[in-house]
C-alpha cells in the first residue's frame, strides 16, 4: 500500500511543477542574461570534467608505477614477476 501511495505521489509531482510559473527565468530570458547563466554553468561543467580527467590520468599513472612489472618467458609460458625489494638485514642475524 505504501509503495502504491509513493508511486501516485511521484506520478502526480509533474502536475504540481507545471502549475508553477518561474518568474526569474522569464526575467533573465527577457533581459538576455539567461545566456550568461548558461555560459557560466557550461564553463563550470567543463572545468569539472577536465579536473576529473586529469585526476584519472594521474591515478592511472600512479597505479601503473605501483603494479609489479611482469614478463612472460617464451619457453615455459609462465609469467615471472620482478620485484625490487631492499632489506636491511645484518649478516650476523642470518646465522
Rosetta blueprint (number, residue, H / E / L):
1 X L
2 X H
3 X H
4 X H
5 X H
6 X H
7 X H
8 X H
9 X H
10 X H
11 X H
12 X H
13 X H
14 X H
15 X H
16 X H
17 X H
18 X H
19 X H
20 X L
21 X L
22 X L
23 X H
24 X H
25 X H
26 X H
27 X H
28 X H
29 X H
30 X H
31 X H
32 X L
33 X L
34 X H
35 X H
36 X H
37 X H
38 X H
39 X H
40 X H
41 X H
42 X H
43 X H
44 X H
45 X H
46 X H
47 X H
48 X H
49 X H
50 X H
51 X H
52 X H
53 X H
54 X H
55 X H
56 X H
57 X H
58 X H
59 X H
60 X H
61 X H
62 X H
63 X H
64 X H
65 X H
66 X H
67 X L
68 X L
69 X E
70 X E
71 X E
72 X E
73 X L
74 X L
75 X L
76 X L
77 X L
78 X L
79 X E
80 X E
81 X E
82 X E
83 X L
84 X L
85 X L
86 X L
87 X L
88 X L
89 X L
90 X L
91 X H
92 X H
93 X H
94 X H
95 X L
